[in-house]
Amino acid sequence: MDDAPPQPAEAARDTVRCSACVHYFITHDPVFPYGCRALNFKSWRQPMLDVIEASGRPCLYFLPKRQGGGPGGGA
């Protein structure tokens, strides 16, 4: 019986992607191209990977983007 906590790569497979989260943004910084507004940081990789690596858990700030709307389809 293996009760070891999941490794970051394993946890990432079971986690939603940052690109589906309202807090995710592209920084346009070539060194740190991805960002998370909820946790206020930029990263060279998807922010969820840093969160999983630091906490061993999926991001608790994930909030899915609203579906639909399309171009110019505001509120």
N, C-alpha and C positions, 0 to 999 in steps of 0.2 A: 504494500500500500504506500503510495507516494503522496505525502501531504505537503510537499514543498510548494511555496508560492509560485505562481506562473512567472516565467521570464518575460521581459519586455516584449520580445517578438511574439510570444504566445498571446499576451494580453492585447497587443495591437490588433491581432486578427479578430478578436471579439469586440472591438471598439468601433464606434462610428467614426467617420473621417472628419477631420477639421474642416474640410471644404463644405460640409453640410451644416456648419455651425455659424450662428450670427456673429460670434465674436472673432472669427477667423478673418484675416486680411493679408493682402500681399503688400509688402513694405516697399518694394522697388529698391531695396538696399541689396546689392549683389552679394554681400557677405552673409547677411541675415534676411533672406527673402520672404520668410513667413512670420506672421505675428498672431498674437492672441490678445484681444482687448480686455477680456475678463481678467486675465492674469498679468497683463501689462508687461509682456516680453516679446522679443523677436528671437528667431532661431534659424539655423541653417538647414533644419529639417522640419517636418511637420510637428507643430507644438505638442500634439498628443503624445508623441514619442518621448519628449522631454518630461512630460507630466507622468507618464507611466514609469519611466526610468527613476524619477525622483521619489514617487510615492508608492509605486507598485500597484496602483489602481488606475482605472480609466478616469478621465477628466470629469469632475463633478459639476463643472460650469457649462457643460455642453447644452446648448439650446438650439434646436433645429431651426433652420431658415424656413420662412413661410413659403409654401408652394404656390406656384402660379404667379400672377402679376405680370410677368413678361416685361419687355421694354416699355418704359413709360407708363406702366400699370400701377402707379403709386397707390396709396391707401385706398 
